[in-house]
Amino acid sequence: MSVYEFSLIVFTSFFTLINPLALMPVFMSMTASMTVRQRNVTALKATLISLAMLLVFAFGGQFIFKFFSISIDSLRIVGGVIFFLVGFDMLQARFSRMKSSGETETEFSNDIAITPLAIPMICGPGSITNAIVLMEDSETFGYKMVLIGGLVAVMAITFVVLLSSGKLVKWMGDMGIKVMMRLMGLIVMVIAVEFFFAGLKPLLLEILNKVQI
């Protein structure tokens, strides 16, 4: 495989798995009460945290998973549960992680940026698995640099897309945000179910095979 082909695979696979355009309405719903500056800072934190996490898993994912005896399927199940809870709250036109009275704006932004924006929405089971697999395919230093460059490019695009959501928030207004939040909540819950059963099915099959043996 040439460097050009590998770079194309890296970019298209991560862009498809992360899907920045699909993230935008969810991000808008979660940050609707924030100012433009707070929303921009949250978007930056979420993308930087996601990039750091994906790089960690790319270089040390196999070791981490083996050390803690974690499987990708288990990660899918946990991600599905988190997605479902987030989607359920969005379906009620609210978001469970509300700012408490004693919490600063910075603390609130940090919490939202880490979970659920960075993990598992941007840095999810699919992108983590992709990072580990592509790193194993990177036989030379040059290929590893292409992988890192591709990740940075996709995260930069994700950041720009999330930044543009501020204009849509102003245009849609409070009623539009609530309608969109309910619709996206339903979609997020469907995605959560898919995540959950995608992780549960292989585990159940493995258990059944052991029982039969």
N, C-alpha and C positions, 0 to 999 in steps of 0.2 A: 504494500500500500504506500502510495506516495504521500509526501507531506501535505500537498494540496488536498488530496482525498481525505486524509485524516483530519485536517483542519475543518473541512466541510462537514464531516460526520460529527465532530465535536460541537460545532456551532449549532447545526440543525437539531441535534439530539437534545442539547440543553435548552435551546430556545423552545422546542416543542414541549418538553417536560415541565419547564417552569411556566411557560405561557404567560408572559407579562400582560398581554391584553385582557386575559381572563381575570388576572389579579386586580386590575384597576377598579372595577366596580366594588369588589370586596373591600379593598383598601379605602375607597371613598366612604363606604358605609361605616367602617370602624373608626375613621378619623373625621367624621362629619362635624363633630363638635369642636374640633381643634382650629386654631388659627392657621393661616397659610404657612407661617414660619414653622410652627410646631409640626404641621403635616409634612413639610419638606425635610425637617430634621428626622422625623420618624421614618420616612422613606429612605433616607441616607443610612440610618442605623440598621434598618432591616436588610438592605442590600449588602452592606459591609459585613454584617454578622453572617448572612447566608454565604457570602463568598468565602469568609474565613472557615466556616463549618465544612463547606464542600472541599476546600483545599486540605483540611485536616483529614477528612474521610478519604480523599484521593490518595494521600501519601501514607496514611496509617489505618485506613478503614478495615482491611483484612485483620490486622493485629488487634484492633479495638474489638471487633466482632468476636474473634476467637477468644480473646482474654476474658470478656464478659459473657461468653456463650450466647451471643445475640444473633438472631437471624433477621434477614430482610423482611421475612413474612411477619415476624413479631412487630417490627417497626411499622409495617403497613397496618396492622391491627390497631396499634396505639394511635397512629395518624388518623385512622378512620374514626376512632372514638372522639378525638379532639375536634376533627372536622364536623362531626355530627352535633356536638355540643355547641360549637360556634354557629352552625347553620340553624339549629333550633332557636337560639336567641335572635338571630337575624330574621327568622320567620315571624317573630313577635315584634319586629321593628325595633329591637333593642340589642345591645351587646353586653354580655355578662361582665366583661372586665371594665367597669366604670371607675372613674377617678374617685378615690375616697377623700374625705374632708381634710385629712392630715397629710395627703400625698402631694408632692410638688409636681409641677408640669414635666420636669425632667424625668422624674421617677415613673410617671404615668407613660410618657413617651417610650422610655426604655422597656417597660413591661410589654407594651403593645408591639414594639419592634421585635422583641425576642420571640414571644408566643402570643398569638399564632402566626404573625406575619412571616418572620424568618423561618421558624420551625412550627408546623410542618408545611406552610403554604408555599414558600419559595424553595427552601431546602427540605424537600420531602423525600419519601422513600425512593421514588423513581430517579430523582436527580442524584441522590446519594449512591444508589446502585450504579448509575451511569458513570459517576466519577471514579468509583472503584474499578469498574471493568475497563474503562478507557485508560486509566493509569497502568493497569496490567498490560495493556496493548502498547503502551509507550515504551519501546525498547531502548530508545536513545534519549540523550539529554535534549536534543532538538525537539523531539516529539512531546516530551514533558513540557517544554516551554510553549509549544503550540496549544497543549491542553490548558495550561494556565492562562494563556492569552485569550483563548476561546471563552473560558469562564468569565474573565474580566469583561470581555466584550458583551456577553449576554447580560451580566449584572449591570453594566452601564446602560444598556437599553432598557432594562427593567426599571432602573432608577428614573430615567427620563420619562418613561410611561407613567410611573406613579406620580411624578411631579405634575404632569399634565392633568391629573385628576382634579386638581384644585379648581381649574376653570369650569369643569363640568359640575362641581358642587355648587358654585355660584349660579350657574345657568339652570340647574334642576330645582333648586329651592328645597325647603324642608319637606313638603309633600312628595316631591319627586324622589328625594332620598329615601323616604320611608317605603314608597312603592318598590323602588329598586332593591332596597334591603330585603324585603319579603321575597321578591323573586329570586335574588341571589342566594338567600337562605335555603330556599327549596333546592336549588341547583347544588349548593355546597353539601346539603344532606344526602343527595343522590350520589355525589362523588364520594362522600364518606362511606356509604354502604358498599360501593364498589371497592374502595380501599380495604374495608374491613374483610369482605369475603374473599378478596384477592389474596389476603394474607392468611385467612382462616382455612381456605380450601386445601392448600398444600400441607398444612399441619394436620388436618383431619385425615387426609389420604395417607400421610406417613404413619399416623396412629393406627389406622385400619390395616395397613400392610404389616405392622408389627404384631397386631392381634392375630392376623391370619397365619403368620409364621409360627 
